Amino acid sequence: MRKLILALGLLAMTIPTVANAHGGGCRKSSPPGQCCHMDNSAGVVHCH
Ligand SMILES: [Zn+2]
């Protein structure tokens, strides 16, 4: 059980880091509640 809590804690710490890793702002065509933008390293638009 302790391992599960540790894993969730690590996940919670990792998610904001990934979300902030490539900022750059949202496209105007983004659907409500989502932020679509170009991932410069991959060359594709994605939403999250
Ligand atoms: Zn992104």
mmCIF file of the protein (N, C-alpha, C, O) and its ligand, coordinates in Angstrom:
data_MODEL
# 
_entry.id   MODEL 
# 
loop_
_entity.id 
_entity.type 
_entity.pdbx_number_of_molecules 
1 polymer     1 
2 non-polymer 1 
# 
_entity_poly.entity_id                      1 
_entity_poly.type                           'polypeptide(L)' 
_entity_poly.nstd_linkage                   no 
_entity_poly.nstd_monomer                   no 
_entity_poly.pdbx_seq_one_letter_code       MRKLILALGLLAMTIPTVANAHGGGCRKSSPPGQCCHMDNSAGVVHCH 
_entity_poly.pdbx_seq_one_letter_code_can   MRKLILALGLLAMTIPTVANAHGGGCRKSSPPGQCCHMDNSAGVVHCH 
_entity_poly.pdbx_strand_id                 A 
# 
loop_
_entity_poly_seq.entity_id 
_entity_poly_seq.num 
_entity_poly_seq.mon_id 
_entity_poly_seq.hetero 
1 1  MET n 
1 2  ARG n 
1 3  LYS n 
1 4  LEU n 
1 5  ILE n 
1 6  LEU n 
1 7  ALA n 
1 8  LEU n 
1 9  GLY n 
1 10 LEU n 
1 11 LEU n 
1 12 ALA n 
1 13 MET n 
1 14 THR n 
1 15 ILE n 
1 16 PRO n 
1 17 THR n 
1 18 VAL n 
1 19 ALA n 
1 20 ASN n 
1 21 ALA n 
1 22 HIS n 
1 23 GLY n 
1 24 GLY n 
1 25 GLY n 
1 26 CYS n 
1 27 ARG n 
1 28 LYS n 
1 29 SER n 
1 30 SER n 
1 31 PRO n 
1 32 PRO n 
1 33 GLY n 
1 34 GLN n 
1 35 CYS n 
1 36 CYS n 
1 37 HIS n 
1 38 MET n 
1 39 ASP n 
1 40 ASN n 
1 41 SER n 
1 42 ALA n 
1 43 GLY n 
1 44 VAL n 
1 45 VAL n 
1 46 HIS n 
1 47 CYS n 
1 48 HIS n 
# 
loop_
_struct_asym.id 
_struct_asym.entity_id 
A 1 
B 2 
# 
loop_
_chem_comp.id 
_chem_comp.type 
_chem_comp.mon_nstd_flag 
ALA 'L-peptide linking' y 
ARG 'L-peptide linking' y 
ASN 'L-peptide linking' y 
ASP 'L-peptide linking' y 
CYS 'L-peptide linking' y 
GLN 'L-peptide linking' y 
GLY 'peptide linking'   y 
HIS 'L-peptide linking' y 
ILE 'L-peptide linking' y 
LEU 'L-peptide linking' y 
LYS 'L-peptide linking' y 
MET 'L-peptide linking' y 
PRO 'L-peptide linking' y 
SER 'L-peptide linking' y 
THR 'L-peptide linking' y 
VAL 'L-peptide linking' y 
ZN  non-polymer         . 
# 
_pdbx_entity_nonpoly.entity_id   2 
_pdbx_entity_nonpoly.name        ? 
_pdbx_entity_nonpoly.comp_id     ZN 
# 
_pdbx_nonpoly_scheme.asym_id         B 
_pdbx_nonpoly_scheme.entity_id       2 
_pdbx_nonpoly_scheme.mon_id          ZN 
_pdbx_nonpoly_scheme.ndb_seq_num     1 
_pdbx_nonpoly_scheme.pdb_seq_num     101 
_pdbx_nonpoly_scheme.auth_seq_num    101 
_pdbx_nonpoly_scheme.pdb_mon_id      ZN 
_pdbx_nonpoly_scheme.auth_mon_id     ZN 
_pdbx_nonpoly_scheme.pdb_strand_id   A 
_pdbx_nonpoly_scheme.pdb_ins_code    . 
# 
loop_
_atom_site.group_PDB 
_atom_site.id 
_atom_site.type_symbol 
_atom_site.label_atom_id 
_atom_site.label_alt_id 
_atom_site.label_comp_id 
_atom_site.label_asym_id 
_atom_site.label_entity_id 
_atom_site.label_seq_id 
_atom_site.pdbx_PDB_ins_code 
_atom_site.Cartn_x 
_atom_site.Cartn_y 
_atom_site.Cartn_z 
_atom_site.occupancy 
_atom_site.B_iso_or_equiv 
_atom_site.pdbx_formal_charge 
_atom_site.auth_seq_id 
_atom_site.auth_comp_id 
_atom_site.auth_asym_id 
_atom_site.auth_atom_id 
_atom_site.pdbx_PDB_model_num 
ATOM   1   N  N  . MET A 1 1  ? 0.838   -1.205 0.000   1.00 0.00 ? 1   MET A N  1 
ATOM   2   C  CA . MET A 1 1  ? 0.000   0.000  0.000   1.00 0.00 ? 1   MET A CA 1 
ATOM   3   C  C  . MET A 1 1  ? 0.869   1.249  0.000   1.00 0.00 ? 1   MET A C  1 
ATOM   4   O  O  . MET A 1 1  ? 0.546   2.251  -0.638  1.00 0.00 ? 1   MET A O  1 
ATOM   5   N  N  . ARG A 1 2  ? 1.953   1.171  0.713   1.00 0.00 ? 2   ARG A N  1 
ATOM   6   C  CA . ARG A 1 2  ? 2.826   2.344  0.780   1.00 0.00 ? 2   ARG A CA 1 
ATOM   7   C  C  . ARG A 1 2  ? 3.441   2.653  -0.591  1.00 0.00 ? 2   ARG A C  1 
ATOM   8   O  O  . ARG A 1 2  ? 3.659   3.809  -0.955  1.00 0.00 ? 2   ARG A O  1 
ATOM   9   N  N  . LYS A 1 3  ? 3.711   1.574  -1.334  1.00 0.00 ? 3   LYS A N  1 
ATOM   10  C  CA . LYS A 1 3  ? 4.271   1.779  -2.675  1.00 0.00 ? 3   LYS A CA 1 
ATOM   11  C  C  . LYS A 1 3  ? 3.279   2.495  -3.589  1.00 0.00 ? 3   LYS A C  1 
ATOM   12  O  O  . LYS A 1 3  ? 3.659   3.327  -4.413  1.00 0.00 ? 3   LYS A O  1 
ATOM   13  N  N  . LEU A 1 4  ? 2.000   2.154  -3.426  1.00 0.00 ? 4   LEU A N  1 
ATOM   14  C  CA . LEU A 1 4  ? 0.972   2.789  -4.263  1.00 0.00 ? 4   LEU A CA 1 
ATOM   15  C  C  . LEU A 1 4  ? 0.920   4.285  -3.982  1.00 0.00 ? 4   LEU A C  1 
ATOM   16  O  O  . LEU A 1 4  ? 0.848   5.094  -4.907  1.00 0.00 ? 4   LEU A O  1 
ATOM   17  N  N  . ILE A 1 5  ? 0.956   4.644  -2.723  1.00 0.00 ? 5   ILE A N  1 
ATOM   18  C  CA . ILE A 1 5  ? 0.917   6.068  -2.355  1.00 0.00 ? 5   ILE A CA 1 
ATOM   19  C  C  . ILE A 1 5  ? 2.154   6.786  -2.901  1.00 0.00 ? 5   ILE A C  1 
ATOM   20  O  O  . ILE A 1 5  ? 2.072   7.914  -3.388  1.00 0.00 ? 5   ILE A O  1 
ATOM   21  N  N  . LEU A 1 6  ? 3.268   6.124  -2.810  1.00 0.00 ? 6   LEU A N  1 
ATOM   22  C  CA . LEU A 1 6  ? 4.506   6.710  -3.328  1.00 0.00 ? 6   LEU A CA 1 
ATOM   23  C  C  . LEU A 1 6  ? 4.408   6.920  -4.840  1.00 0.00 ? 6   LEU A C  1 
ATOM   24  O  O  . LEU A 1 6  ? 4.823   7.957  -5.359  1.00 0.00 ? 6   LEU A O  1 
ATOM   25  N  N  . ALA A 1 7  ? 3.856   5.927  -5.539  1.00 0.00 ? 7   ALA A N  1 
ATOM   26  C  CA . ALA A 1 7  ? 3.716   6.017  -6.992  1.00 0.00 ? 7   ALA A CA 1 
ATOM   27  C  C  . ALA A 1 7  ? 2.776   7.160  -7.368  1.00 0.00 ? 7   ALA A C  1 
ATOM   28  O  O  . ALA A 1 7  ? 3.053   7.908  -8.306  1.00 0.00 ? 7   ALA A O  1 
ATOM   29  N  N  . LEU A 1 8  ? 1.670   7.297  -6.644  1.00 0.00 ? 8   LEU A N  1 
ATOM   30  C  CA . LEU A 1 8  ? 0.725   8.376  -6.926  1.00 0.00 ? 8   LEU A CA 1 
ATOM   31  C  C  . LEU A 1 8  ? 1.356   9.736  -6.659  1.00 0.00 ? 8   LEU A C  1 
ATOM   32  O  O  . LEU A 1 8  ? 1.119   10.700 -7.387  1.00 0.00 ? 8   LEU A O  1 
ATOM   33  N  N  . GLY A 1 9  ? 2.156   9.798  -5.614  1.00 0.00 ? 9   GLY A N  1 
ATOM   34  C  CA . GLY A 1 9  ? 2.843   11.044 -5.296  1.00 0.00 ? 9   GLY A CA 1 
ATOM   35  C  C  . GLY A 1 9  ? 3.808   11.439 -6.395  1.00 0.00 ? 9   GLY A C  1 
ATOM   36  O  O  . GLY A 1 9  ? 3.885   12.608 -6.774  1.00 0.00 ? 9   GLY A O  1 
ATOM   37  N  N  . LEU A 1 10 ? 4.536   10.475 -6.902  1.00 0.00 ? 10  LEU A N  1 
ATOM   38  C  CA . LEU A 1 10 ? 5.470   10.750 -7.987  1.00 0.00 ? 10  LEU A CA 1 
ATOM   39  C  C  . LEU A 1 10 ? 4.721   11.199 -9.236  1.00 0.00 ? 10  LEU A C  1 
ATOM   40  O  O  . LEU A 1 10 ? 5.159   12.112 -9.937  1.00 0.00 ? 10  LEU A O  1 
ATOM   41  N  N  . LEU A 1 11 ? 3.590   10.553 -9.511  1.00 0.00 ? 11  LEU A N  1 
ATOM   42  C  CA . LEU A 1 11 ? 2.788   10.884 -10.684 1.00 0.00 ? 11  LEU A CA 1 
ATOM   43  C  C  . LEU A 1 11 ? 2.273   12.313 -10.564 1.00 0.00 ? 11  LEU A C  1 
ATOM   44  O  O  . LEU A 1 11 ? 2.324   13.081 -11.525 1.00 0.00 ? 11  LEU A O  1 
ATOM   45  N  N  . ALA A 1 12 ? 1.779   12.665 -9.388  1.00 0.00 ? 12  ALA A N  1 
ATOM   46  C  CA . ALA A 1 12 ? 1.243   14.008 -9.166  1.00 0.00 ? 12  ALA A CA 1 
ATOM   47  C  C  . ALA A 1 12 ? 2.329   15.060 -9.348  1.00 0.00 ? 12  ALA A C  1 
ATOM   48  O  O  . ALA A 1 12 ? 2.056   16.174 -9.795  1.00 0.00 ? 12  ALA A O  1 
ATOM   49  N  N  . MET A 1 13 ? 3.551   14.704 -9.004  1.00 0.00 ? 13  MET A N  1 
ATOM   50  C  CA . MET A 1 13 ? 4.653   15.648 -9.155  1.00 0.00 ? 13  MET A CA 1 
ATOM   51  C  C  . MET A 1 13 ? 5.124   15.741 -10.601 1.00 0.00 ? 13  MET A C  1 
ATOM   52  O  O  . MET A 1 13 ? 5.659   16.765 -11.025 1.00 0.00 ? 13  MET A O  1 
ATOM   53  N  N  . THR A 1 14 ? 4.923   14.669 -11.351 1.00 0.00 ? 14  THR A N  1 
ATOM   54  C  CA . THR A 1 14 ? 5.420   14.605 -12.719 1.00 0.00 ? 14  THR A CA 1 
ATOM   55  C  C  . THR A 1 14 ? 4.492   15.327 -13.693 1.00 0.00 ? 14  THR A C  1 
ATOM   56  O  O  . THR A 1 14 ? 4.964   15.984 -14.621 1.00 0.00 ? 14  THR A O  1 
ATOM   57  N  N  . ILE A 1 15 ? 3.202   15.216 -13.497 1.00 0.00 ? 15  ILE A N  1 
ATOM   58  C  CA . ILE A 1 15 ? 2.236   15.759 -14.458 1.00 0.00 ? 15  ILE A CA 1 
ATOM   59  C  C  . ILE A 1 15 ? 2.405   17.270 -14.680 1.00 0.00 ? 15  ILE A C  1 
ATOM   60  O  O  . ILE A 1 15 ? 2.490   17.698 -15.831 1.00 0.00 ? 15  ILE A O  1 
ATOM   61  N  N  . PRO A 1 16 ? 2.456   18.082 -13.632 1.00 0.00 ? 16  PRO A N  1 
ATOM   62  C  CA . PRO A 1 16 ? 2.616   19.527 -13.888 1.00 0.00 ? 16  PRO A CA 1 
ATOM   63  C  C  . PRO A 1 16 ? 3.926   19.846 -14.598 1.00 0.00 ? 16  PRO A C  1 
ATOM   64  O  O  . PRO A 1 16 ? 3.995   20.800 -15.372 1.00 0.00 ? 16  PRO A O  1 
ATOM   65  N  N  . THR A 1 17 ? 4.945   19.068 -14.343 1.00 0.00 ? 17  THR A N  1 
ATOM   66  C  CA . THR A 1 17 ? 6.235   19.294 -14.992 1.00 0.00 ? 17  THR A CA 1 
ATOM   67  C  C  . THR A 1 17 ? 6.118   19.076 -16.491 1.00 0.00 ? 17  THR A C  1 
ATOM   68  O  O  . THR A 1 17 ? 6.655   19.852 -17.282 1.00 0.00 ? 17  THR A O  1 
ATOM   69  N  N  . VAL A 1 18 ? 5.418   18.022 -16.879 1.00 0.00 ? 18  VAL A N  1 
ATOM   70  C  CA . VAL A 1 18 ? 5.222   17.731 -18.293 1.00 0.00 ? 18  VAL A CA 1 
ATOM   71  C  C  . VAL A 1 18 ? 4.367   18.818 -18.931 1.00 0.00 ? 18  VAL A C  1 
ATOM   72  O  O  . VAL A 1 18 ? 4.656   19.257 -20.044 1.00 0.00 ? 18  VAL A O  1 
ATOM   73  N  N  . ALA A 1 19 ? 3.324   19.255 -18.244 1.00 0.00 ? 19  ALA A N  1 
ATOM   74  C  CA . ALA A 1 19 ? 2.419   20.253 -18.807 1.00 0.00 ? 19  ALA A CA 1 
ATOM   75  C  C  . ALA A 1 19 ? 3.138   21.572 -19.027 1.00 0.00 ? 19  ALA A C  1 
ATOM   76  O  O  . ALA A 1 19 ? 2.824   22.304 -19.966 1.00 0.00 ? 19  ALA A O  1 
ATOM   77  N  N  . ASN A 1 20 ? 4.090   21.877 -18.176 1.00 0.00 ? 20  ASN A N  1 
ATOM   78  C  CA . ASN A 1 20 ? 4.797   23.145 -18.285 1.00 0.00 ? 20  ASN A CA 1 
ATOM   79  C  C  . ASN A 1 20 ? 6.048   23.038 -19.153 1.00 0.00 ? 20  ASN A C  1 
ATOM   80  O  O  . ASN A 1 20 ? 6.701   24.043 -19.436 1.00 0.00 ? 20  ASN A O  1 
ATOM   81  N  N  . ALA A 1 21 ? 6.374   21.839 -19.567 1.00 0.00 ? 21  ALA A N  1 
ATOM   82  C  CA . ALA A 1 21 ? 7.641   21.629 -20.251 1.00 0.00 ? 21  ALA A CA 1 
ATOM   83  C  C  . ALA A 1 21 ? 7.706   22.379 -21.572 1.00 0.00 ? 21  ALA A C  1 
ATOM   84  O  O  . ALA A 1 21 ? 8.785   22.808 -21.981 1.00 0.00 ? 21  ALA A O  1 
ATOM   85  N  N  . HIS A 1 22 ? 6.562   22.546 -22.254 1.00 0.00 ? 22  HIS A N  1 
ATOM   86  C  CA . HIS A 1 22 ? 6.594   23.160 -23.561 1.00 0.00 ? 22  HIS A CA 1 
ATOM   87  C  C  . HIS A 1 22 ? 5.574   24.265 -23.750 1.00 0.00 ? 22  HIS A C  1 
ATOM   88  O  O  . HIS A 1 22 ? 5.293   24.612 -24.897 1.00 0.00 ? 22  HIS A O  1 
ATOM   89  N  N  . GLY A 1 23 ? 5.016   24.827 -22.733 1.00 0.00 ? 23  GLY A N  1 
ATOM   90  C  CA . GLY A 1 23 ? 4.120   25.992 -22.775 1.00 0.00 ? 23  GLY A CA 1 
ATOM   91  C  C  . GLY A 1 23 ? 3.778   26.530 -24.156 1.00 0.00 ? 23  GLY A C  1 
ATOM   92  O  O  . GLY A 1 23 ? 3.243   25.803 -24.993 1.00 0.00 ? 23  GLY A O  1 
ATOM   93  N  N  . GLY A 1 24 ? 4.078   27.779 -24.392 1.00 0.00 ? 24  GLY A N  1 
ATOM   94  C  CA . GLY A 1 24 ? 3.912   28.348 -25.722 1.00 0.00 ? 24  GLY A CA 1 
ATOM   95  C  C  . GLY A 1 24 ? 2.544   28.879 -26.025 1.00 0.00 ? 24  GLY A C  1 
ATOM   96  O  O  . GLY A 1 24 ? 2.360   29.487 -27.080 1.00 0.00 ? 24  GLY A O  1 
ATOM   97  N  N  . GLY A 1 25 ? 1.562   28.687 -25.157 1.00 0.00 ? 25  GLY A N  1 
ATOM   98  C  CA . GLY A 1 25 ? 0.235   29.235 -25.375 1.00 0.00 ? 25  GLY A CA 1 
ATOM   99  C  C  . GLY A 1 25 ? -0.657  28.322 -26.188 1.00 0.00 ? 25  GLY A C  1 
ATOM   100 O  O  . GLY A 1 25 ? -0.195  27.380 -26.832 1.00 0.00 ? 25  GLY A O  1 
ATOM   101 N  N  . CYS A 1 26 ? -1.969  28.628 -26.142 1.00 0.00 ? 26  CYS A N  1 
ATOM   102 C  CA . CYS A 1 26 ? -2.965  27.780 -26.796 1.00 0.00 ? 26  CYS A CA 1 
ATOM   103 C  C  . CYS A 1 26 ? -3.344  28.369 -28.145 1.00 0.00 ? 26  CYS A C  1 
ATOM   104 O  O  . CYS A 1 26 ? -3.346  29.586 -28.330 1.00 0.00 ? 26  CYS A O  1 
ATOM   105 N  N  . ARG A 1 27 ? -3.663  27.490 -29.081 1.00 0.00 ? 27  ARG A N  1 
ATOM   106 C  CA . ARG A 1 27 ? -4.181  27.942 -30.368 1.00 0.00 ? 27  ARG A CA 1 
ATOM   107 C  C  . ARG A 1 27 ? -5.615  28.424 -30.198 1.00 0.00 ? 27  ARG A C  1 
ATOM   108 O  O  . ARG A 1 27 ? -6.345  27.934 -29.337 1.00 0.00 ? 27  ARG A O  1 
ATOM   109 N  N  . LYS A 1 28 ? -6.018  29.399 -31.033 1.00 0.00 ? 28  LYS A N  1 
ATOM   110 C  CA . LYS A 1 28 ? -7.381  29.921 -30.941 1.00 0.00 ? 28  LYS A CA 1 
ATOM   111 C  C  . LYS A 1 28 ? -8.400  28.861 -31.332 1.00 0.00 ? 28  LYS A C  1 
ATOM   112 O  O  . LYS A 1 28 ? -9.561  28.943 -30.931 1.00 0.00 ? 28  LYS A O  1 
ATOM   113 N  N  . SER A 1 29 ? -7.983  27.871 -32.106 1.00 0.00 ? 29  SER A N  1 
ATOM   114 C  CA . SER A 1 29 ? -8.912  26.824 -32.529 1.00 0.00 ? 29  SER A CA 1 
ATOM   115 C  C  . SER A 1 29 ? -9.033  25.709 -31.504 1.00 0.00 ? 29  SER A C  1 
ATOM   116 O  O  . SER A 1 29 ? -9.702  24.707 -31.754 1.00 0.00 ? 29  SER A O  1 
ATOM   117 N  N  . SER A 1 30 ? -8.394  25.875 -30.355 1.00 0.00 ? 30  SER A N  1 
ATOM   118 C  CA . SER A 1 30 ? -8.470  24.843 -29.332 1.00 0.00 ? 30  SER A CA 1 
ATOM   119 C  C  . SER A 1 30 ? -9.912  24.655 -28.873 1.00 0.00 ? 30  SER A C  1 
ATOM   120 O  O  . SER A 1 30 ? -10.622 25.640 -28.669 1.00 0.00 ? 30  SER A O  1 
ATOM   121 N  N  . PRO A 1 31 ? -10.355 23.418 -28.706 1.00 0.00 ? 31  PRO A N  1 
ATOM   122 C  CA . PRO A 1 31 ? -11.705 23.184 -28.170 1.00 0.00 ? 31  PRO A CA 1 
ATOM   123 C  C  . PRO A 1 31 ? -11.775 23.660 -26.729 1.00 0.00 ? 31  PRO A C  1 
ATOM   124 O  O  . PRO A 1 31 ? -10.758 23.729 -26.038 1.00 0.00 ? 31  PRO A O  1 
ATOM   125 N  N  . PRO A 1 32 ? -12.996 23.991 -26.275 1.00 0.00 ? 32  PRO A N  1 
ATOM   126 C  CA . PRO A 1 32 ? -13.147 24.476 -24.897 1.00 0.00 ? 32  PRO A CA 1 
ATOM   127 C  C  . PRO A 1 32 ? -12.584 23.469 -23.898 1.00 0.00 ? 32  PRO A C  1 
ATOM   128 O  O  . PRO A 1 32 ? -12.811 22.266 -24.022 1.00 0.00 ? 32  PRO A O  1 
ATOM   129 N  N  . GLY A 1 33 ? -11.868 23.958 -22.933 1.00 0.00 ? 33  GLY A N  1 
ATOM   130 C  CA . GLY A 1 33 ? -11.314 23.095 -21.902 1.00 0.00 ? 33  GLY A CA 1 
ATOM   131 C  C  . GLY A 1 33 ? -10.027 22.415 -22.310 1.00 0.00 ? 33  GLY A C  1 
ATOM   132 O  O  . GLY A 1 33 ? -9.426  21.695 -21.512 1.00 0.00 ? 33  GLY A O  1 
ATOM   133 N  N  . GLN A 1 34 ? -9.593  22.630 -23.541 1.00 0.00 ? 34  GLN A N  1 
ATOM   134 C  CA . GLN A 1 34 ? -8.344  22.030 -23.979 1.00 0.00 ? 34  GLN A CA 1 
ATOM   135 C  C  . GLN A 1 34 ? -7.413  23.095 -24.522 1.00 0.00 ? 34  GLN A C  1 
ATOM   136 O  O  . GLN A 1 34 ? -7.833  24.188 -24.899 1.00 0.00 ? 34  GLN A O  1 
ATOM   137 N  N  . CYS A 1 35 ? -6.153  22.748 -24.550 1.00 0.00 ? 35  CYS A N  1 
ATOM   138 C  CA . CYS A 1 35 ? -5.144  23.662 -25.059 1.00 0.00 ? 35  CYS A CA 1 
ATOM   139 C  C  . CYS A 1 35 ? -4.343  22.929 -26.127 1.00 0.00 ? 35  CYS A C  1 
ATOM   140 O  O  . CYS A 1 35 ? -3.604  21.989 -25.832 1.00 0.00 ? 35  CYS A O  1 
ATOM   141 N  N  . CYS A 1 36 ? -4.499  23.370 -27.362 1.00 0.00 ? 36  CYS A N  1 
ATOM   142 C  CA . CYS A 1 36 ? -3.771  22.742 -28.456 1.00 0.00 ? 36  CYS A CA 1 
ATOM   143 C  C  . CYS A 1 36 ? -2.617  23.642 -28.868 1.00 0.00 ? 36  CYS A C  1 
ATOM   144 O  O  . CYS A 1 36 ? -2.768  24.861 -28.954 1.00 0.00 ? 36  CYS A O  1 
ATOM   145 N  N  . HIS A 1 37 ? -1.497  23.051 -29.115 1.00 0.00 ? 37  HIS A N  1 
ATOM   146 C  CA . HIS A 1 37 ? -0.348  23.840 -29.547 1.00 0.00 ? 37  HIS A CA 1 
ATOM   147 C  C  . HIS A 1 37 ? 0.659   22.960 -30.270 1.00 0.00 ? 37  HIS A C  1 
ATOM   148 O  O  . HIS A 1 37 ? 0.588   21.732 -30.217 1.00 0.00 ? 37  HIS A O  1 
ATOM   149 N  N  . MET A 1 38 ? 1.580   23.599 -30.933 1.00 0.00 ? 38  MET A N  1 
ATOM   150 C  CA . MET A 1 38 ? 2.608   22.887 -31.678 1.00 0.00 ? 38  MET A CA 1 
ATOM   151 C  C  . MET A 1 38 ? 3.686   22.380 -30.735 1.00 0.00 ? 38  MET A C  1 
ATOM   152 O  O  . MET A 1 38 ? 4.240   23.130 -29.932 1.00 0.00 ? 38  MET A O  1 
ATOM   153 N  N  . ASP A 1 39 ? 3.967   21.108 -30.850 1.00 0.00 ? 39  ASP A N  1 
ATOM   154 C  CA . ASP A 1 39 ? 5.109   20.546 -30.131 1.00 0.00 ? 39  ASP A CA 1 
ATOM   155 C  C  . ASP A 1 39 ? 6.313   20.667 -31.044 1.00 0.00 ? 39  ASP A C  1 
ATOM   156 O  O  . ASP A 1 39 ? 6.475   19.889 -31.984 1.00 0.00 ? 39  ASP A O  1 
ATOM   157 N  N  . ASN A 1 40 ? 7.143   21.631 -30.766 1.00 0.00 ? 40  ASN A N  1 
ATOM   158 C  CA . ASN A 1 40 ? 8.243   21.942 -31.678 1.00 0.00 ? 40  ASN A CA 1 
ATOM   159 C  C  . ASN A 1 40 ? 9.217   20.787 -31.841 1.00 0.00 ? 40  ASN A C  1 
ATOM   160 O  O  . ASN A 1 40 ? 9.801   20.616 -32.911 1.00 0.00 ? 40  ASN A O  1 
ATOM   161 N  N  . SER A 1 41 ? 9.396   20.003 -30.808 1.00 0.00 ? 41  SER A N  1 
ATOM   162 C  CA . SER A 1 41 ? 10.349  18.900 -30.901 1.00 0.00 ? 41  SER A CA 1 
ATOM   163 C  C  . SER A 1 41 ? 9.825   17.785 -31.786 1.00 0.00 ? 41  SER A C  1 
ATOM   164 O  O  . SER A 1 41 ? 10.601  17.095 -32.446 1.00 0.00 ? 41  SER A O  1 
ATOM   165 N  N  . ALA A 1 42 ? 8.486   17.603 -31.804 1.00 0.00 ? 42  ALA A N  1 
ATOM   166 C  CA . ALA A 1 42 ? 7.897   16.536 -32.619 1.00 0.00 ? 42  ALA A CA 1 
ATOM   167 C  C  . ALA A 1 42 ? 7.336   17.060 -33.934 1.00 0.00 ? 42  ALA A C  1 
ATOM   168 O  O  . ALA A 1 42 ? 7.141   16.288 -34.873 1.00 0.00 ? 42  ALA A O  1 
ATOM   169 N  N  . GLY A 1 43 ? 7.069   18.393 -34.016 1.00 0.00 ? 43  GLY A N  1 
ATOM   170 C  CA . GLY A 1 43 ? 6.536   18.981 -35.223 1.00 0.00 ? 43  GLY A CA 1 
ATOM   171 C  C  . GLY A 1 43 ? 5.075   18.702 -35.446 1.00 0.00 ? 43  GLY A C  1 
ATOM   172 O  O  . GLY A 1 43 ? 4.602   18.776 -36.580 1.00 0.00 ? 43  GLY A O  1 
ATOM   173 N  N  . VAL A 1 44 ? 4.340   18.382 -34.394 1.00 0.00 ? 44  VAL A N  1 
ATOM   174 C  CA . VAL A 1 44 ? 2.919   18.108 -34.526 1.00 0.00 ? 44  VAL A CA 1 
ATOM   175 C  C  . VAL A 1 44 ? 2.138   18.902 -33.505 1.00 0.00 ? 44  VAL A C  1 
ATOM   176 O  O  . VAL A 1 44 ? 2.654   19.274 -32.452 1.00 0.00 ? 44  VAL A O  1 
ATOM   177 N  N  . VAL A 1 45 ? 0.862   19.159 -33.841 1.00 0.00 ? 45  VAL A N  1 
ATOM   178 C  CA . VAL A 1 45 ? -0.024  19.827 -32.888 1.00 0.00 ? 45  VAL A CA 1 
ATOM   179 C  C  . VAL A 1 45 ? -0.695  18.779 -32.021 1.00 0.00 ? 45  VAL A C  1 
ATOM   180 O  O  . VAL A 1 45 ? -1.162  17.750 -32.510 1.00 0.00 ? 45  VAL A O  1 
ATOM   181 N  N  . HIS A 1 46 ? -0.734  19.054 -30.746 1.00 0.00 ? 46  HIS A N  1 
ATOM   182 C  CA . HIS A 1 46 ? -1.444  18.157 -29.857 1.00 0.00 ? 46  HIS A CA 1 
ATOM   183 C  C  . HIS A 1 46 ? -2.199  18.965 -28.819 1.00 0.00 ? 46  HIS A C  1 
ATOM   184 O  O  . HIS A 1 46 ? -1.914  20.142 -28.603 1.00 0.00 ? 46  HIS A O  1 
ATOM   185 N  N  . CYS A 1 47 ? -3.161  18.324 -28.182 1.00 0.00 ? 47  CYS A N  1 
ATOM   186 C  CA . CYS A 1 47 ? -4.010  18.995 -27.188 1.00 0.00 ? 47  CYS A CA 1 
ATOM   187 C  C  . CYS A 1 47 ? -3.907  18.281 -25.843 1.00 0.00 ? 47  CYS A C  1 
ATOM   188 O  O  . CYS A 1 47 ? -3.731  17.064 -25.773 1.00 0.00 ? 47  CYS A O  1 
ATOM   189 N  N  . HIS A 1 48 ? -4.019  19.059 -24.801 1.00 0.00 ? 48  HIS A N  1 
ATOM   190 C  CA . HIS A 1 48 ? -4.105  18.471 -23.476 1.00 0.00 ? 48  HIS A CA 1 
ATOM   191 C  C  . HIS A 1 48 ? -4.653  19.490 -22.502 1.00 0.00 ? 48  HIS A C  1 
ATOM   192 O  O  . HIS A 1 48 ? -4.806  19.191 -21.318 1.00 0.00 ? 48  HIS A O  1 
HETATM 193 ZN ZN . ZN  B 2 .  ? 1.685   20.077 -25.152 1.00 0.00 2 101 ZN  A ZN 1 
# 
